[in-house]
């Protein structure tokens, strides 16, 4: 008896799970290598990017848009502390003092919060802008229609401009 083939969707899902696991494994390997080679930088990155790790864990949407924004904003705020650590010798004590500095940590975490806030407010602002543009266009078209009705001497339909009247009904045609 021949084996039934999996549908293409099932094969794709199984492959994407395997790919996800390999990416997680490779990411863990990269973090381990970073912690072994440069423990100071690993500590600064872990301390300052903690909100990004939380967002990465909680964001279940495809593509993880919230986590990407939080990590991007957080990484932007981590550049200067990593440069400071690099220029001061990359010692573990220096890394600890950088992470424990409330100004540095507050800046990085505030940047991550700004990334999260952007993902929450952007769709609302885009929707409000598009609705305002649609309302303005509808008002402009109604004004133009009113001018044309007046210029051509047409009577408005009894139902108003939203409901055109029918001149013929089906019952009259039968």
ChimeraX attribute file (.defattr): number of C-alpha atoms within 10 A of each C-alpha:
attribute: neighborCount
match mode: 1-to-1
recipient: residues
	/A:1	3
	/A:2	4
	/A:3	5
	/A:4	6
	/A:5	8
	/A:6	9
	/A:7	8
	/A:8	9
	/A:9	9
	/A:10	11
	/A:11	11
	/A:12	12
	/A:13	11
	/A:14	11
	/A:15	12
	/A:16	12
	/A:17	11
	/A:18	12
	/A:19	12
	/A:20	11
	/A:21	12
	/A:22	12
	/A:23	12
	/A:24	12
	/A:25	12
	/A:26	12
	/A:27	12
	/A:28	12
	/A:29	12
	/A:30	12
	/A:31	14
	/A:32	14
	/A:33	13
	/A:34	15
	/A:35	14
	/A:36	11
	/A:37	11
	/A:38	14
	/A:39	17
	/A:40	25
	/A:41	23
	/A:42	20
	/A:43	18
	/A:44	24
	/A:45	19
	/A:46	15
	/A:47	19
	/A:48	26
	/A:49	24
	/A:50	18
	/A:51	22
	/A:52	26
	/A:53	14
	/A:54	13
	/A:55	21
	/A:56	17
	/A:57	11
	/A:58	12
	/A:59	14
	/A:60	12
	/A:61	9
	/A:62	6
	/A:63	9
	/A:64	14
	/A:65	16
	/A:66	22
	/A:67	25
	/A:68	18
	/A:69	22
	/A:70	28
	/A:71	25
	/A:72	17
	/A:73	22
	/A:74	26
	/A:75	18
	/A:76	12
	/A:77	22
	/A:78	22
	/A:79	12
	/A:80	12
	/A:81	20
	/A:82	19
	/A:83	12
	/A:84	14
	/A:85	21
	/A:86	15
	/A:87	9
	/A:88	11
	/A:89	11
	/A:90	17
	/A:91	14
	/A:92	17
	/A:93	11
	/A:94	18
	/A:95	26
	/A:96	16
	/A:97	13
	/A:98	22
	/A:99	21
	/A:100	14
	/A:101	11
	/A:102	11
	/A:103	11
	/A:104	18
	/A:105	21
	/A:106	14
	/A:107	15
	/A:108	25
	/A:109	23
	/A:110	17
	/A:111	23
	/A:112	28
	/A:113	19
	/A:114	16
	/A:115	21
	/A:116	22
	/A:117	14
	/A:118	14
	/A:119	17
	/A:120	12
	/A:121	10
	/A:122	11
	/A:123	11
	/A:124	11
	/A:125	11
	/A:126	11
	/A:127	11
	/A:128	12
	/A:129	12
	/A:130	12
	/A:131	12
	/A:132	12
	/A:133	12
	/A:134	12
	/A:135	12
	/A:136	12
	/A:137	12
	/A:138	12
	/A:139	12
	/A:140	12
	/A:141	12
	/A:142	14
	/A:143	12
	/A:144	12
	/A:145	13
	/A:146	14
	/A:147	12
	/A:148	12
	/A:149	13
	/A:150	12
	/A:151	9
	/A:152	8
	/A:153	9
	/A:154	10
	/A:155	8
	/A:156	13
	/A:157	12
	/A:158	9
	/A:159	9
	/A:160	9
	/A:161	12
	/A:162	8
	/A:163	9
	/A:164	11
	/A:165	12
	/A:166	7
	/A:167	5
	/A:168	8
	/A:169	8
	/A:170	6
	/A:171	6
	/A:172	6
	/A:173	6
	/A:174	5
